């Protein structure tokens, strides 16, 4: 392991830029839309050199925040929570810098995971309706704030 966190950030920059996301301090990647602000957040564990990737969607109609924190967003999920068991395990290992793994394998696992279950899904959340539809498809692994559900019912 040579680059550790740098490999994770490189994967996020490479994949995120393809989808129009811009990084802020290497931990948050935002893409602004008319109805939504999409965010991918790199979170470090308090207990060691492990990282987590959180995806989130903010509905602009429900608040003027242009750079929301992931924890305050209307829709949220942890990227590996949507993966099948073995893929989720491998992705988590790639984000665990204590887990020995060649740098190119770590980079590839992270890029593939955030492409499919992070930036890829977030890029489809251009409207409130599409974001809520994706949340419904993903099922119980996605948190949707009640405020967002009430707004969906009102539409």
Secondary structure as GFF3:
##gff-version 3
##sequence-region A 1 155
A	DSSP	alpha_helix	5	18	.	.	.	ID=ss1
A	DSSP	beta_strand	22	24	.	.	.	ID=ss2
A	DSSP	beta_strand	28	32	.	.	.	ID=ss3
A	DSSP	beta_strand	36	44	.	.	.	ID=ss4
A	DSSP	beta_strand	51	59	.	.	.	ID=ss5
A	DSSP	three_ten_helix	60	62	.	.	.	ID=ss6
A	DSSP	three_ten_helix	70	72	.	.	.	ID=ss7
A	DSSP	beta_strand	75	78	.	.	.	ID=ss8
A	DSSP	three_ten_helix	79	82	.	.	.	ID=ss9
A	DSSP	alpha_helix	85	94	.	.	.	ID=ss10
A	DSSP	alpha_helix	103	117	.	.	.	ID=ss11
A	DSSP	alpha_helix	119	122	.	.	.	ID=ss12
A	DSSP	alpha_helix	128	138	.	.	.	ID=ss13
A	DSSP	three_ten_helix	139	141	.	.	.	ID=ss14
A	DSSP	beta_strand	143	144	.	.	.	ID=ss15
A	DSSP	alpha_helix	146	154	.	.	.	ID=ss16
###
